[in-house]
């Protein structure tokens, strides 16, 4: 772990809203800017911008930006404005980059988005679209954990203290009557915070009995002999819950609405293409993961196939589930009750959806104040 990342995580721990850093670690490099693959900038600049920088994680739960960058959709929609990219490993680092202006738009999990909004008292960011639902599972060593009723005394990993999956696991355990200290992770079940990049190795070496993790880590564990004990989709109404949002700084949204609209249009078109061309989309995703600026290595077929299948791309931010995830964090003792009113601005997304002949989406009462 780099010194820069240590500082960023240390800063996140000081945030009064959470005990620890909130972003799930990915497989990408830390904010290493790059130009987008696919096509070259061509035509007039959008909103007069020379370039626009977007952030994301090198995870299959971030399929929309990864695939849209790989096939050039984002660059095409932005014309002569060059698309630059900044892959991240952790949500706090991406939020800091958004606040500093190092990136303009980003794809990120719900917990860091909630934390970033609440910490700034509603002044830093807006969620402007959904991106992905699902793609999270509890995978265990079947020799050590036989059933969901067999978790007592076991060690289960999550990506980070207070991140989205950490909150989900703590909420699940509490609902089953297990007592766990949310800060230390000690109790009837030991919750061990482990970076996604090393979780498969720790699992293989017997350091953990299972893990509640996003894709592709979940599929990596299955490839190492693990068994999916619970797909988190089963805990949510209609099997849908937000795992990736699209955010923008409020300053950039106000100053460059046409550029934001262009990125949203590219996102909507990319999601439609993913749904209609799954085989090609999966290949584009793995090709982008293999690029040096992201992961530098493609996922093996027995990992990319289930990891891609387990994630559902969506334009709908599934706003009601964001509130539920925040409530879970409060119940787990990791989050002070945040005021999420105003966290969404879906005006431009709904404009794009209508132009594409699609139904507008709802902000569950958490729209602009």
Order of alpha helices (4+ residues) and beta strands (2+ residues): alpha-beta-beta-alpha-alpha-beta-alpha-beta-alpha-beta-beta-beta-alpha-beta-alpha-beta-alpha-beta-beta-alpha-alpha-alpha-alpha-beta-alpha-alpha
